[in-house]
Amino acid sequence: MKAIGKFFFKLLKFAAIVYAILFAVFYWDLDGKFLYYIWEPLMIKRFDNMKRADNTMTPYSMKDPVE
């Protein structure tokens, strides 16, 4: 019985720590700040520098037929 109580206390302690971390993340909007200040600039830097074909230079006869 003592082992079950010890396990339950550890599980409760773990759940409280996870809850505190999630509360802090959502209370201060840390996930949104991460996306806005870190993720978005990285993605803009990556995808704005990609080489792309210029579709305005493709002759009209070479475009795919629309059905």
C-alpha positions as CSV (number, residue, x, y, z in Angstrom):
1,M,0.0,0.0,0.0
2,K,2.9,2.3,0.7
3,A,4.3,1.8,-2.8
4,I,1.0,2.8,-4.3
5,G,0.9,6.0,-2.2
6,K,4.5,6.8,-3.2
7,F,3.7,6.3,-6.9
8,F,0.5,8.4,-6.7
9,F,2.5,11.2,-5.0
10,K,5.1,11.1,-7.7
11,L,2.4,11.1,-10.4
12,L,0.7,14.1,-8.7
13,K,3.9,16.0,-8.5
14,F,4.7,15.3,-12.1
15,A,1.2,16.5,-13.2
16,A,1.6,19.6,-11.1
17,I,4.9,20.5,-12.7
18,V,3.5,19.9,-16.2
19,Y,0.4,22.0,-15.4
20,A,2.6,24.9,-14.1
21,I,4.7,24.8,-17.2
22,L,1.7,24.8,-19.5
23,F,0.0,27.6,-17.4
24,A,3.1,29.8,-17.8
25,V,3.4,29.2,-21.5
26,F,-0.3,30.1,-22.2
27,Y,-0.5,32.9,-19.6
28,W,2.4,34.8,-21.1
29,D,1.6,33.7,-24.6
30,L,5.1,32.2,-25.0
31,D,4.0,30.0,-27.9
32,G,2.8,33.0,-29.9
33,K,5.9,35.0,-29.1
34,F,8.0,32.0,-30.2
35,L,6.1,31.8,-33.5
36,Y,6.2,35.6,-34.1
37,Y,9.8,36.4,-33.0
38,I,11.7,33.2,-33.8
39,W,9.8,30.9,-36.2
40,E,8.3,33.4,-38.6
41,P,11.6,35.2,-39.3
42,L,13.4,31.9,-40.0
43,M,10.7,30.8,-42.4
44,I,10.6,34.2,-44.2
45,K,14.4,34.1,-44.5
46,R,14.2,30.5,-45.9
47,F,11.3,30.8,-48.3
48,D,11.9,34.3,-49.6
49,N,15.4,33.3,-50.8
50,M,14.1,30.2,-52.7
51,K,14.8,30.1,-56.5
52,R,11.5,30.1,-58.4
53,A,10.6,30.0,-62.0
54,D,9.3,33.3,-63.4
55,N,5.8,32.3,-64.6
56,T,5.4,35.7,-66.5
57,M,8.2,34.6,-68.9
58,T,6.5,31.3,-69.9
59,P,4.9,31.6,-73.4
60,Y,1.1,31.1,-73.3
61,S,1.3,28.1,-75.7
62,M,3.5,26.3,-73.2
63,K,1.1,26.4,-70.3
64,D,-0.9,23.4,-69.2
65,P,-4.3,23.1,-70.8
66,V,-7.3,23.8,-68.5
67,E,-10.1,21.3,-68.7
